[in-house]
Amino acid sequence: MPTPSQWLAGARPRTLPAAVAPVLAGTAVAAYDGQPVWWKALLALVVSLALQVGVNYANDYSDGIRGTDDDRVGPMRLVGSGAASPKAVKGAAFASFGVAAAAGLVLAATTAWWLVAVGAVCVLAAWFYTGGSKPYGYLGLGEVMVFVFFGLVAVVGTTYVQTQAWAWPALHAGVGLGALACAILVANNLRDIPTDTVAGKHTLAVRLGEERTRGLYALLVGLAAVAVVAVAASTTWWALAGLGFLAVALPTTRTVLRGARGPGLVPVLQETGMAQLVWALLVSGGLVLG
């Protein structure tokens, strides 16, 4: 029977900035347009956090029963370590998805019912990342889905439920935050290349190889910087404050490019998540000032 602290560790709290950042940025875009709806922003945050926790538990379950986590470096795995049964972890994943679905239904009922379909696709994408007979995370498509759902959909969706209108700055912010969410996954998969190769998990990092994966990480950080400029160009130049995220992102990029491996990449995950949160905070602050 896992302890509460083990359940907390299994939820991987260090990944949660990736759920907070897009809601913060999407709400800031709505505020810039003068149409923030704070209770909807709070519900969007519940959806985002619950999906993030759900996908973390789902990955723990699916990778654990496949044996992918038997020799994993990094945060504790509930199933892989034997601390919790696969059934219990699977139940925790679906409970988290249930919380996300409940909050999402309220947003859909008060905005547009077609959002139910968007929410359903988000949950399916979260589960089949490592779940099912042919998980797309094992085929090198994880970064694509992270960019789409934890970047574009999360930011644009947060803005839309508050304004009920399309906003180009939300798309630009979605690109920036999606790039950094991808960078987190790239760093994670770079660390796990040796064990994933043995387990037959053909992530994008495994397919690209170590050196090109390091280059991809740097490219994603650069894309996030370009996105700050795009947000500023479509709103206010105050948003350029977002380039301050590079103070956090550049040291981690140097760590990646200088060949860190295994445990040496573990801090990169946390610092990249922090860079993403700083990106969102500074861009949002610039939009409010503007």
Stockholm file with secondary structure:
# STOCKHOLM 1.0

chainA/1-290         MPTPSQWLAGARPRTLPAAVAPVLAGTAVAAYDGQPVWWKALLALVVSLALQVGVNYANDYSDGIRGTDDDRVGPMRLVGSGAASPKAVKGAAFASFGVAAAAGLVLAATTAWWLVAVGAVCVLAAWFYTGGSKPYGYLGLGEVMVFVFFGLVAVVGTTYVQTQAWAWPALHAGVGLGALACAILVANNLRDIPTDTVAGKHTLAVRLGEERTRGLYALLVGLAAVAVVAVAASTTWWALAGLGFLAVALPTTRTVLRGARGPGLVPVLQETGMAQLVWALLVSGGLVLG
#=GR chainA/1-290 SS CCCHHHHHHHTCGGGTHHHHHHHHHHHHHHHHTTCCCHHHHHHHHHHHHHHHHHHHHHHHHHHHHHTTTTTCCSSCCHHHHTSSCHHHHHHHHHHHHHHHHHHHHHHHHTSCTTHHHHHHHHHHHHHHTTCSSSCGGGGTCHHHHHHIIIIIIHHHHHHHHHHSSCCHHHHHHHHHHHHHHHHHHHHHHHHTHHHHHHHTCCCHHHHHCHHHHHHHHHHHHHHHHHHHHHHHHHSCGGGGGGGGGHHHHHHHHHHHHTTCCGGGGHHHHHHHHHHHHHHHHHHHHHHHHC
#=GC SS_cons         CCCHHHHHHHTCGGGTHHHHHHHHHHHHHHHHTTCCCHHHHHHHHHHHHHHHHHHHHHHHHHHHHHTTTTTCCSSCCHHHHTSSCHHHHHHHHHHHHHHHHHHHHHHHHTSCTTHHHHHHHHHHHHHHTTCSSSCGGGGTCHHHHHHIIIIIIHHHHHHHHHHSSCCHHHHHHHHHHHHHHHHHHHHHHHHTHHHHHHHTCCCHHHHHCHHHHHHHHHHHHHHHHHHHHHHHHHSCGGGGGGGGGHHHHHHHHHHHHTTCCGGGGHHHHHHHHHHHHHHHHHHHHHHHHC
//
